[in-house]
Amino acid sequence: MTKAQVNDTIRTLAKRRGFETTDRPGVWGFSDIRSEELNFTYCIRETENTNWAERRVEYTLSINASVRKMGGEPTVEELLATAEEIRIGAGLVAELNNRKLTWTETF
C-alpha cells in the first residue's frame, strides 16, 4: 500500500461506521477520525523490512481509541449514546488494526 491508500482506507472504514474524518491530513499525514465521545490516535512504527542502506523505510500504523469525556451527571440516554459510540469505535479500531496497514517510503 501507499500512504495515500492507507489514508483512503481509514476514511472509507470510518465513514462506513458512521464517523466523519477531516479533509486535510493531520500531524502524521492521515485524516483525523472525528468523534464527540472518543479520541482516536495513530501510532507509526518502522518494521523489520526497513533498510536504511537502501534508503527504504517500511512503516506500520496502529490506531487506538480512548474515551474523550467522562464525569458530570449524564442522563441514562447520554450514557447509552456514549456506550454505543464506544462499541462502534472499538469495532472500527479492530477492523483497521486487523488490516495491518503498512506502506514504504524511499528517500
PyMOL commands that set and color helices and strands:
alter all, ss='L'
color gray80, all
select helices_A, chain A and resi 3-16+76-98
alter helices_A, ss='H'
color red, helices_A
select strands_A, chain A and resi 20-25+31-34+38-46+56-67+102-106
alter strands_A, ss='S'
color yellow, strands_A
deselect
rebuild
show_as cartoon
